[in-house]
Amino acid sequence: NDGTKLVANFSVAAAASLTAREIRVVSPGGVSNPLPLTIGHLPEVFETGGNHTLGDAQLVSLPAVINGTISAAAQVDYFRFKAAKGQELVFEIEASRRGSPLDSSLALLDAKGKELARDEDTLGLDSLLKFSIPDDGEYLVQLRDFRYQGGDKYTYRLTAGALAFVERTFPLGGQRGKD
């Protein structure tokens, strides 16, 4: 209403390439900062907002990309999922790399809340966990800001599931047109 906000809806063509893009708004006042938009192949899930305790963990089906916000200081978001023994799961946070002030702390918990694995800064200020599931059952992902901060700009994308993940490449370069 005050001319400082714009709400837009986008439709993505089925043949659109899977990649990150930047969106800008051009107006008589100038050009906006770029906003990231990712076109992906996984289901997109949105945090419900009532998932701040173990008992209120939001149930999700993996694989998925979970979009959320650590909207208050010391807030913790929990997500519950089912997994099978031997599954190799990847949990990757994209926040800082997308311009969010979130310094993520990501943990994997068993159904009773016991911590099985934790990561803070594998990808700069973004977290990455790779974990082999020890037994069939329910597990939880716990996400918070490492500094216990939060706010409307503390947004994240959590990609989770049995996903391919490149850990390293060798050689580190190559000549164009050659194997």
Secondary structure, DSSP 8 states (H G I E B T S, - for coil): --SS---------TT--SSEEEE--EETTEE---EEEE--SS-EEE--S---SGGG-EE--SSEEEEEE--STT-EEEEEEEE-TT-EEEEEEESGGGT----EEEEEEETT--EEEEES-TBTTB-EEEEE--SSEEEEEEEEETTS---TT-EEEEEEES-------SSS---TT--
